[in-house]
Amino acid sequence: MKKVIYILVALVALGAIGYKLMNNKEQMAANAAVAEIRSEAIPVSITEVKTAQLDKSFRAQGNFAPIQSLTLLSETQGQIQKVLKRKGDKVKAGELLILVESNTMSADLATAQTNAEKAKKDLERFENLAAGDAITQRQLEDARLAAKSTQAQLVAARQRLAKTRITAPITGEINEIYVEVGSYLNAGTKLYDIVNVDKLKLQVKVNESEVLLIGKGDKVTVKANAGSGQEYEGVVTAIAAQADPTLKFDVEVEVKNAANNNLRAGMYGTAFFEVAEQRDAMLLPRETIVGSIQNPSVYVVKDGKATMRKVKVGVVTQDQVEILDGVQPGEQIVRSGQINLREGINVSVLK
């Protein structure tokens, strides 16, 4: 009897579960139907592509580079005795940086001076003898060659001694140091990286239409992307004669740094090229853009359907975007509601 009761309870439970599943299935189907109905006409607001006058002025971004930068190499041999400048120190051209052991160089210079003085006296004596025909012309020429040779050796010895006092070739700041007191130098040993950021070069790229609007010597307003938005005056110093593989032209803008050298090489900067002329341009509100400015698209509405279309962007302002290619004036573009759209979906335009 108990066994029969258990079987009946199990059957009732299975029936309840089946009913529940069937009810859920019907509810899901109803929800899907509602969603399908709703998806047939997604409400959106639209705007038209309009042609308007746009200032030809434009902006370009790039990196700041030092006006001068070099790696200082050793031109001498010997052990370092003193290091007078270290990383972060400012230096002036000609300022002493490193002293190298110079005993051997000093001894070589003393020997060279002695040899040069002896050769000079020998030449004077031989010239007197030659005046009285006491020596041959060949002996006189040999004395002259010896005097020139020892004089050249003297000059070389002085230069070798001078190179034991290593000085800064440019004004700037020590960005890196590679040696220490006691290091032994050979010719070509790396000593310092020195950069001059009293002035910097902002290196930007512009397109073919923009490059025709600028010239060498043009004044440019420059801002660093980092910082408080301080403006600097720049001057166009170089324009590439040939485009790179992306059809962009390199433009170099020289910028005078602030008194505290707060601009640093490697920072991002923006150059504003002011052009008085205006031109016709197709404009759209910035919120119509789907995706990033680097890979932009818009939804075009035609015959009640939304179609995504790639566009090419030109000048970008705070609230408007210039469209260079991809749409035509008068076409209807989705301004809001894009998040619910997909290719070819029906839309209804909000009034």
C-alpha positions in Angstrom: 0.0 0.0 0.0 2.8 2.4 0.9 4.5 1.6 -2.4 1.4 2.7 -4.3 1.2 5.9 -2.3 4.9 6.7 -3.2 4.2 6.1 -6.8 1.2 8.4 -6.8 3.2 11.2 -5.0 6.0 10.9 -7.6 3.5 11.1 -10.5 1.9 14.2 -9.0 5.3 15.8 -8.5 6.3 15.0 -12.1 3.1 16.4 -13.3 3.6 19.7 -11.4 7.1 20.0 -12.8 5.9 19.4 -16.3 3.1 22.0 -15.9 5.6 24.6 -14.6 8.0 24.0 -17.5 5.2 24.3 -20.0 4.0 27.5 -18.3 7.5 29.0 -18.4 7.9 28.0 -22.1 4.7 29.8 -22.9 5.8 32.9 -21.0 9.2 32.9 -22.7 7.5 32.6 -26.1 5.2 35.5 -25.2 8.2 37.6 -24.1 10.0 36.8 -27.3 7.0 37.8 -29.3 6.7 41.1 -27.5 10.5 41.7 -28.0 10.1 40.9 -31.7 7.2 43.3 -32.0 9.2 46.0 -30.2 12.3 45.3 -32.3 10.4 46.0 -35.4 10.5 49.8 -34.8 13.2 51.1 -32.5 12.5 54.7 -31.6 15.4 57.1 -32.5 16.0 60.8 -32.9 17.7 61.8 -36.2 19.6 64.7 -37.7 20.5 65.6 -41.2 24.0 66.0 -42.7 24.4 69.7 -43.2 26.9 71.8 -45.2 28.3 74.8 -43.3 31.2 77.2 -43.3 34.1 75.8 -41.2 37.2 77.7 -40.2 40.3 76.2 -42.0 42.2 76.4 -38.7 43.2 72.9 -37.4 44.9 71.1 -34.6 47.6 68.4 -34.7 49.1 66.3 -31.9 52.6 65.0 -31.5 55.5 64.5 -29.1 57.9 67.0 -27.8 61.6 66.3 -28.6 64.7 68.1 -27.3 66.2 70.8 -29.5 69.5 69.1 -28.9 70.3 65.6 -27.6 73.6 63.7 -27.7 75.4 60.8 -26.1 78.9 61.9 -25.0 81.7 59.4 -25.7 85.2 59.3 -24.3 88.0 60.4 -26.7 90.8 59.3 -24.3 92.1 56.4 -22.2 92.8 56.3 -18.5 91.2 56.0 -15.1 88.5 58.5 -14.0 89.7 60.6 -11.0 86.7 62.9 -10.5 83.1 63.1 -11.6 81.8 66.6 -11.3 78.3 66.3 -12.8 75.7 63.7 -12.3 72.2 62.7 -13.5 69.8 65.7 -13.2 72.5 68.4 -13.1 72.3 71.3 -15.5 75.5 72.1 -17.5 76.7 74.8 -19.8 78.7 74.2 -23.0 82.4 74.0 -22.0 81.8 73.2 -18.4 84.0 70.5 -16.8 82.3 67.1 -16.3 85.1 64.5 -15.7 88.8 64.5 -14.8 90.8 61.6 -16.1 94.3 60.5 -14.8 96.8 62.6 -16.8 100.3 61.6 -15.6 101.1 59.7 -18.7 99.7 62.4 -21.0 101.7 65.1 -19.1 104.9 63.0 -19.5 104.2 62.6 -23.2 103.7 66.3 -23.6 107.0 67.1 -21.8 108.8 64.7 -24.1 107.1 66.2 -27.2 108.0 69.8 -26.0 111.7 68.8 -25.5 111.9 67.1 -29.0 110.2 70.1 -30.6 112.6 72.6 -29.0 115.6 70.5 -30.0 114.4 70.1 -33.6 113.9 73.9 -33.8 117.4 74.6 -32.6 118.9 72.0 -34.9 117.0 73.7 -37.8 118.4 77.1 -36.9 121.9 75.7 -36.8 121.6 73.9 -40.1 120.2 77.0 -41.8 123.3 78.9 -40.6 125.6 76.1 -41.9 123.7 76.0 -45.2 124.3 79.8 -45.6 128.0 79.0 -45.7 127.7 75.9 -47.8 128.9 73.8 -44.9 126.1 71.2 -45.3 124.2 69.8 -48.3 120.7 70.8 -49.3 119.4 67.3 -48.4 120.6 67.7 -44.8 118.8 71.0 -44.5 115.6 69.5 -45.8 115.9 66.7 -43.3 116.2 69.2 -40.5 113.2 71.1 -41.7 111.1 67.8 -41.8 112.3 66.9 -38.3 111.1 70.3 -37.0 107.7 69.9 -38.6 107.3 66.3 -37.4 108.2 67.2 -33.8 105.9 70.2 -33.9 103.0 68.0 -35.0 103.8 65.5 -32.2 103.7 68.4 -29.7 100.2 69.5 -30.9 98.9 65.9 -30.7 100.3 65.6 -27.2 98.6 68.8 -26.1 95.3 67.5 -27.5 95.6 64.2 -25.7 96.3 66.0 -22.4 93.4 68.4 -23.0 91.0 65.4 -23.5 91.7 64.2 -20.0 89.5 67.2 -19.0 86.1 66.1 -20.4 83.8 69.1 -20.9 80.1 69.5 -21.9 79.8 70.0 -25.7 76.3 71.6 -25.4 74.2 73.4 -22.8 71.6 71.1 -21.3 70.7 68.6 -18.5 72.4 65.3 -17.7 69.7 62.7 -18.5 71.9 59.7 -17.8 75.5 58.9 -16.5 77.3 55.7 -17.4 80.6 55.9 -15.5 81.9 56.3 -11.9 85.1 57.4 -10.2 87.7 54.6 -10.8 86.2 53.5 -14.1 88.8 52.9 -16.8 88.0 54.6 -20.1 88.8 53.6 -23.6 88.1 55.6 -26.7 84.4 55.3 -27.4 83.3 54.6 -23.8 79.8 56.0 -23.2 79.9 58.8 -20.5 76.6 60.8 -20.5 73.3 61.5 -22.2 72.8 65.2 -22.4 69.6 66.9 -23.5 68.8 70.5 -24.1 65.1 71.3 -23.3 65.4 75.1 -23.2 63.7 74.8 -26.5 61.8 71.8 -27.8 60.5 70.5 -31.1 56.9 69.4 -31.3 56.7 66.9 -34.1 53.2 66.5 -35.6 51.7 65.0 -38.7 49.2 66.8 -41.0 47.2 65.7 -44.0 47.5 66.8 -47.6 44.9 69.5 -47.4 46.3 70.9 -44.1 50.0 71.0 -45.3 49.0 73.4 -48.0 47.8 76.0 -45.4 51.1 76.4 -43.5 54.6 77.6 -44.2 57.9 77.9 -42.5 58.0 80.7 -40.0 54.3 80.5 -39.2 53.4 81.2 -35.6 51.6 78.4 -33.8 49.9 78.1 -30.4 51.1 75.0 -28.5 49.7 73.3 -25.4 51.0 70.3 -23.5 48.4 67.7 -22.9 49.6 67.3 -19.4 49.6 70.2 -16.9 47.4 73.2 -16.4 46.8 74.1 -20.1 49.5 76.7 -20.3 50.0 78.0 -23.8 53.4 78.4 -25.5 54.4 80.2 -28.7 55.8 78.0 -31.4 57.2 78.6 -34.9 57.1 76.2 -37.8 60.7 75.3 -38.6 60.4 72.3 -41.0 57.8 70.8 -43.3 58.3 67.4 -45.0 58.7 67.5 -48.7 57.2 64.0 -49.0 54.4 62.2 -47.3 54.9 59.1 -45.2 53.2 55.7 -46.1 49.9 56.9 -44.4 49.9 60.1 -46.6 50.7 62.3 -43.7 53.3 65.1 -43.7 55.8 65.6 -40.8 55.8 69.2 -39.5 58.3 70.4 -36.9 57.3 73.3 -34.5 60.0 74.9 -32.3 58.7 75.8 -28.9 60.5 77.9 -26.2 60.2 76.3 -22.8 59.1 78.1 -19.7 61.7 79.4 -17.3 61.4 76.3 -15.1 61.6 74.0 -18.1 58.3 72.4 -17.2 57.9 70.9 -20.7 59.7 67.6 -21.0 60.9 65.7 -24.0 58.5 62.8 -24.7 55.4 64.6 -23.5 52.3 64.8 -25.8 51.4 68.3 -27.2 48.8 69.9 -29.4 49.6 72.6 -32.0 46.8 74.9 -33.1 47.4 76.2 -36.7 45.3 79.3 -37.1 44.1 80.0 -40.7 41.9 83.0 -41.5 40.1 81.4 -44.4 36.9 79.4 -44.3 35.7 76.5 -46.3 32.5 74.4 -46.9 32.3 71.3 -44.8 29.8 68.5 -44.0 29.1 68.6 -40.3 27.3 66.2 -37.9 26.8 66.4 -34.1 29.5 64.5 -32.3 27.0 62.2 -30.6 26.0 60.7 -34.0 29.4 58.9 -34.1 29.3 55.2 -33.3 32.6 53.8 -32.0 35.8 55.9 -31.7 36.9 58.9 -33.7 39.8 56.8 -35.0 37.3 54.2 -36.3 34.0 56.0 -36.8 30.7 54.9 -38.1 27.1 56.3 -38.2 23.6 54.9 -38.6 21.9 56.2 -41.8 18.1 56.0 -41.8 16.5 55.3 -45.1 13.0 53.9 -45.8 12.5 53.3 -42.1 15.6 51.1 -41.7 18.9 51.8 -40.0 22.1 51.0 -41.9 25.6 51.4 -40.3 28.1 53.2 -42.5 31.8 53.8 -42.1 32.8 57.5 -42.4 36.0 59.5 -42.7 36.4 62.2 -40.1 38.2 65.6 -40.5 38.2 68.4 -38.0 36.7 67.5 -34.6 35.4 70.2 -32.3 33.7 69.9 -28.9 30.2 69.3 -30.3 30.7 68.8 -34.0 32.5 66.5 -36.4 33.5 67.2 -40.0 32.7 64.3 -42.3 35.0 64.0 -45.2 33.5 60.8 -46.8 30.8 58.2 -46.2 27.6 60.3 -46.2 26.0 63.0 -48.3 24.2 66.3 -47.4 20.6 65.7 -46.6 20.9 62.1 -45.5 19.2 61.3 -42.1 21.6 60.2 -39.4 20.6 58.6 -36.0 21.5 61.1 -33.3 20.4 59.1 -30.2 19.2 55.6 -29.6 22.1 53.9 -31.4 22.7 51.5 -28.5 19.5 49.5 -29.4 20.3 49.4 -33.1 21.7 46.7 -35.4 22.1 46.5 -39.1 18.9 46.7 -41.1 16.6 47.1 -38.1 13.3 49.0 -38.4 13.2 52.4 -36.7 10.6 55.0 -35.8 11.6 58.6 -35.8 10.8 60.5 -32.6 9.2 63.9 -33.2 
